Structure formats: C-alpha cells, structure tokens
C-alpha cells in the first residue's frame, strides 16, 4: 500500500488539528482517504506537554501511529472511499471533531 499524508491544518473556528491520509493499493486501482482530526488538547495531553502546541516531530510520530492502525486493516480498508477518525479527551469532544471532519470532507473531497 502507498500512503500520502497531507500537511497538518488548523480549523479556524475550533482550533482543532486535522489532516488527510490517502491510501492507495499497490496496483493503483483502489484508493481511500482518512480524515484524521484531534482536539487541540488531546495531543498535548497524550505527549504530556505543558503547552497547547505539539512539536512537528510529535505530530509526525502520532500520524505514523494512525497510519499503522489503518494499514493493519488490510485490503478491507478499500471498502469505503472515506473514513473519519476523530480524537479527543471525551465523547463530546470526539463527536465535535467527527462533525468537523464530515464538514471538511464535503468541502475537500
């Protein structure tokens, strides 16, 4: 599988971080996109940062873990064109991030 990760983005309204991970089959016939989003407090909490901002290295490390999770699904991943993968410290936050990702998905995909 081939993986392409877009740059980290920040939503102006919520200050949440998000990106797209594009996964293509080895034969280039199948493709799926994963919209990944996180609340601005989730990653600093995960990395035990005192600051709200995470370093570029921490961001890449976290995204790599997300890639591994999705690659582990195998070819089943291509059953859908788009997946939404929200992260937050609580269920309400996860719901808010999912809503953001779905809104972004209609705009960019």
C-alpha positions in Angstrom: 0.0 0.0 0.0 1.1 3.5 -0.7 0.5 6.3 1.8 0.4 10.0 1.2 -0.1 12.3 4.2 -1.1 15.9 3.7 0.1 18.8 5.9 -1.3 19.5 9.3 -4.1 22.0 9.3 -5.8 24.0 12.0 -9.5 24.7 11.8 -10.0 28.5 12.4 -13.3 28.0 14.3 -12.4 25.2 16.6 -8.6 25.4 16.6 -8.7 21.6 16.1 -5.9 20.0 14.1 -6.7 17.8 11.1 -5.1 16.2 8.1 -5.9 13.7 5.3 -4.2 10.4 4.8 -4.6 8.9 1.3 -4.0 5.2 0.9 -3.7 3.6 -2.5 -3.4 -0.1 -3.3 -0.2 -1.4 -4.7 -1.8 -1.8 -8.1 -3.1 1.8 -8.0 -6.7 0.6 -8.6 -8.2 1.3 -5.2 -7.9 4.4 -3.0 -9.3 5.6 0.3 -9.0 8.7 2.3 -8.9 9.0 6.1 -9.7 12.4 7.6 -8.0 12.5 11.0 -8.8 15.2 13.5 -7.9 15.9 17.1 -9.0 18.5 19.6 -6.3 21.0 20.5 -6.0 19.5 24.0 -5.8 15.8 23.1 -2.2 15.6 21.7 -0.6 17.8 24.4 -2.3 15.5 26.9 -1.0 12.4 25.1 2.5 13.7 25.0 2.4 15.3 28.5 3.1 18.7 27.0 2.5 21.8 29.2 2.0 23.8 26.0 -1.1 23.5 23.9 1.0 23.2 20.7 2.7 19.9 19.8 6.1 19.8 18.1 6.3 18.8 14.4 8.1 15.7 15.5 5.3 14.7 17.9 2.7 15.4 15.2 4.6 13.1 12.7 5.0 10.4 15.4 1.3 10.5 16.2 0.3 10.4 12.5 2.7 7.4 12.0 0.7 5.5 14.7 -2.5 6.4 12.9 -1.1 5.1 9.6 0.0 1.8 11.2 -3.5 1.4 12.7 -5.2 1.8 9.3 -2.7 -0.2 7.3 -3.4 -3.0 9.8 -7.0 -3.2 8.4 -5.5 -4.6 5.2 -7.5 -4.6 1.9 -10.7 -4.2 3.8 -9.8 -0.5 4.1 -10.8 0.0 0.5 -14.5 -0.9 1.2 -15.1 2.8 1.8 -13.9 5.9 0.0 -13.7 8.0 3.2 -13.2 7.3 6.9 -13.4 9.8 9.7 -11.0 9.2 12.6 -11.6 11.7 15.5 -9.6 12.0 18.7 -10.5 13.9 21.8 -10.3 13.5 25.5 -14.0 12.8 25.9 -17.0 11.6 23.9 -18.5 15.1 23.4 -15.1 16.2 22.0 -14.9 13.2 19.7 -18.4 14.0 18.4 -17.4 17.6 17.7 -14.3 16.5 15.9 -16.3 14.0 13.8 -18.7 16.8 12.9 -15.8 18.9 11.8 -14.3 16.1 9.7 -17.5 15.4 8.0 -17.9 19.1 7.2 -14.4 19.3 5.8 -14.9 16.1 3.9 -17.8 17.6 1.9 -15.6 20.6 1.1 -12.4 19.0 0.1 -13.2 15.5 -1.2 
